[in-house]
Amino acid sequence: MANTQKSLNSLKKEDTADRTPVAKKAKLEEGDGDEITFRVSCKASGSVGKRCSGQDVARCIGGQLSRLLQWKVNFKTPDIEICIHINESYVTVGYH
C-alpha cells in the first residue's frame, strides 16, 4: 500500500511540473503553437449581462481564437487564461 502511495505522489509531482508559471512561460517562448492551450473566462454585468451571458461571449471568442491561432481549449489546466469583463461602459481584457 505504501508503495502505491509513493507512485501516486510521484505521478502528481510530475503531472503538476508542467503547470508552473515558469514552465508555462518557457512553453510559450518556444513558439510551439500547436501545443498551447487556453481558456476564456467572461463576466457580463449590467444591461449587457441581461442581453447575453458571459458564457456565450466566452464561447464565441474562444472559438475564434482557436480557429485563428490553432490553439487547443483546456478548461482544467490551460497555459493561458483570457479574462474578460463586460459592462455598459467598459470591456476589460486581461490574461495570465
C-alpha positions in Angstrom: 0.0 0.0 0.0 2.8 2.4 0.9 4.5 1.7 -2.5 1.3 2.6 -4.3 1.0 5.8 -2.4 4.6 6.8 -3.3 3.9 6.0 -7.0 0.8 8.2 -6.9 2.6 11.1 -5.3 5.5 10.9 -7.8 2.9 11.0 -10.7 1.2 14.0 -9.2 4.5 15.9 -8.9 5.4 15.1 -12.5 2.0 16.0 -13.7 2.0 19.4 -12.0 5.6 20.3 -13.0 4.3 21.4 -16.5 1.7 23.7 -14.9 4.1 26.0 -13.0 4.3 29.6 -14.3 7.9 29.1 -15.3 7.1 26.0 -17.3 4.2 27.7 -19.0 6.3 30.8 -19.9 9.0 28.5 -21.3 6.4 26.7 -23.4 5.1 29.9 -24.8 8.5 31.3 -25.6 9.4 28.2 -27.6 6.8 29.2 -30.1 5.2 25.7 -30.4 1.7 27.0 -31.2 0.2 23.5 -31.7 0.7 22.6 -28.0 -0.5 25.9 -26.4 -3.8 25.5 -24.5 -6.1 28.3 -23.3 -9.4 29.1 -21.8 -11.6 32.2 -21.9 -13.5 33.3 -18.8 -16.0 36.1 -19.2 -18.4 38.0 -16.9 -21.1 40.2 -18.4 -22.8 42.5 -15.9 -25.5 45.2 -16.0 -27.7 45.6 -19.1 -25.1 43.7 -21.2 -25.5 40.7 -18.9 -29.2 40.8 -19.4 -28.8 40.6 -23.2 -26.2 37.9 -23.4 -24.4 35.6 -20.9 -20.7 35.7 -20.2 -20.6 32.0 -21.2 -21.9 32.9 -24.7 -19.3 35.6 -25.1 -16.5 33.3 -23.9 -17.7 30.6 -26.3 -17.6 32.9 -29.3 -14.3 34.5 -28.5 -12.7 31.1 -27.6 -13.9 29.6 -30.9 -12.4 32.3 -33.0 -9.1 32.3 -31.1 -8.9 28.5 -31.5 -9.6 28.8 -35.2 -7.2 31.7 -35.9 -4.3 30.6 -33.7 -4.7 26.9 -33.8 -4.6 26.7 -30.0 -6.4 23.9 -28.2 -9.0 24.6 -25.5 -8.3 23.2 -22.0 -10.7 24.2 -19.2 -8.9 22.5 -16.3 -5.2 23.4 -16.8 -4.7 25.9 -19.6 -1.4 27.5 -20.4 -3.2 30.9 -20.9 -6.4 32.1 -19.3 -8.0 35.1 -21.0 -10.3 37.0 -18.6 -13.0 39.4 -20.0 -15.4 41.6 -18.0 -18.1 43.4 -19.9 -20.5 46.1 -18.7 -22.3 49.1 -20.1 -19.3 51.4 -20.1 -16.2 49.2 -20.4 -14.7 46.0 -21.8 -11.7 44.8 -19.9 -9.5 42.1 -21.2 -6.5 40.5 -19.4 -4.6 37.3 -19.3 -2.5 35.2 -17.0 
